[in-house]
């Protein structure tokens, strides 16, 4: 839903991508504080129902008091840690917040401590590889993305999301998707932050896990 809101909002605003300039960021002395905030907030997102990584990052930012670049570090670290903590919570309480953890648990059956350690080690190795790969791909596509029609890209993304929702959730999911998107657009027009919109999921999710 959030991605569909981005696509519709950007299309309405006729968003265009400016020419990208590749520079080396100066982040000396700014890493420690965002990482502390991510370490404190990430377990909350993994354990509390309805609390996403975006909300966890905002909570972490209230602790670390970072600037914009520091917040990007905090957000990336939070997303990574939330994924790791989702496997830990699956092992400890047999509940998880991510689809990846659910899929792996269904594939392997039992979730022992050995499996948990193996998954965390693999995630660490994959994270190191993806770090360098992302740096290369980001530079490669940043220099070429201005040649792409952003309007056509947004329309194509919206079509793909709609097809995926229809395939996975059938017509009922498509109805929910449409209502959620319209509601989100209305909230954006009122100036409501998108992270606050996730609050509508808290009570239903808590009730679901209690029942």
N, C-alpha and C positions, 0 to 999 in steps of 0.2 A: 504494500500500500504506500509506504513512504517513497519508494522509488517512482511509482506512478505519479505521485504528487509532484515530485521533482520534475518529471518529464512534462506534465501539463503546465506547471507554473513557468518553467523555462520557455515552453513554446508560446505561451501567452505573452510573456515579456520580450519575445523575440531576442533571446540571448544569443550573443555571438562570442566566439572565442578569440581573445586578443593574441597577438604574436607572443610566443613564450621565450623567455630569456633564461638560459641555464647558468646558474651561479652556485658556488659552493657555500652552503649555509654555515654560519658561525654559531655553534651551539655549546661552546665551552662554558662550563659552569652552570648550564641550564638543564642538564640531564637528571641530576640527582633528585631535585624537587618534584618534577612530574612523575618519576618512577615511584617515589614514595606514595604519591597520591593514587597512582594506579594500583599499587600493592594493597592499599587500604580499601579502595572502592571495588576492586574486581571480585573479591569473595562475596560481597553483598549481591552483585548481579548474578552470580552463579547459584546462590541459595534462595534469594527472595523472589517469589513469583511476580511476573509482570515488570520487573526492573531490567531494562536493557543496558547494553554497553554504553549507549549515549548518555543515559541518566547516571550511570556509574562514573563516567568521565566528568560530568558536571559536578558530582559529589566530590570526586577527587580534586577537581580544580578549586573548590572552596577550601580544601585543605592545603594544597600546594601553592595557590595564588600565582599561577604562571601567566606569561603573556601569550600572544597568539601562537608563536612557534612552539613554546613550551606546551601549549594545549594540544597541538598536533602530535607531539611526542607522547603526551599523556593518553590521548585517544588511541593511538596505535598500540601502545603498551597495554591499555585496558582491553582492547579487542583480543589481543594475543593471550593475555592472562585469563580472560573469561572463557576462552576455548579450553585452556588447560584445566581451569578449575571445574569446568563442566564434567570432565572425565573423573575428577576427584570426587565431586558430589555424586556422580553415578555410582562410584564404588562405595562411598560412605552411606548414602541414604537411598540408593537405588532410584534416584530421581535426577533428571538432567534438564538443562535449558536449551540445548542445541540439537539440531537435527543430525549433525555429524556423530555425536555421541550415541544417539538413539540408533542410528544406522549401524554403527560398529558393534554395539551391544547385541543387536538382533543377528548380525552376521556370525559373531563368535560365540554367542550363547552366554555362558558364565563369564563374569567379570571379576577375575582374581587380582591380587596385588601384583603378580608377575605381568599380567596383561596391562595393568595400569602403568607400571614402570616402563614397559616396552613402548606403549603409546606416547608417553611423555618424552622418552628419548628420541623417538622418531619425529615427534613434533619439534623438538629442539633442533635436530639436524635439518629438517625441512625449513624451519624458520631462518637458519643461517644461510642456506642456499637461496631461499626466496628473497632475502635481504639484498644480496648482490644482484640477483636476477631482476628485482624490481628497480634498482638504480639504473641498470642498463635499459630496460624496457621503457621506463619513465622518460629518460632522455630521448630515446628513439622516437616514441610516439608524440612527445611534446613538440618536437620540431616539425611534425607532419600533421598534427591534428587540425591546424588552421585551414588545411586544404579540404576538410570534410564539412559538408553542409550540416550544421548543428540541428537545424529544423528537421531534416530528413532522418538524422540519427535519433532524435527524440521520438519521432513518429514510429520509427522501426522498433525502438525499445518498448514503446507502449503496446505495439501489436504483439511482440514476443511475450511480454508479461501477460497480456490478455489470453493468448493461446495457452500458455503454461497453466494459468489458473483454470481455464476451461478443461484442459486435459487431466489435471490432478484432482480438481474439486467439482467438476461437472457444472451444471447450470446453477445449482445452489451456491457454489463458491463464487461464480461469476456475479451473482446478485449481491452477495456480501462485498465483493471487490468493488463493484460500482458504487454501492452505498458508502463504503468506507472512503473511497476516493472523493466523492462529492462532499462528504462531511469534512474531509481534510482540506479541500479547496476552500470551503466556507471558513474554516478556522484560520487558514492562511490570510484570507481577505480581511479577517478581523485583527490580524497582527499577533495571533497566538503562536508561540514557538512550537516547532514540530516535536521536540522532545517532550513537551508537556502533554501532547496528544496521546502519548503512550499511557497516561494515567487512567484512561478509560478501560484499559485491560487489567488493571490491578485487582479490582474486586471480583470480576468474573473468573480470573485465573486463581485467586485465592480460594474461592468457593469450589472450583473444580478440583483442586488438590485436597481440600478438606473432605469433599464427598468421595 
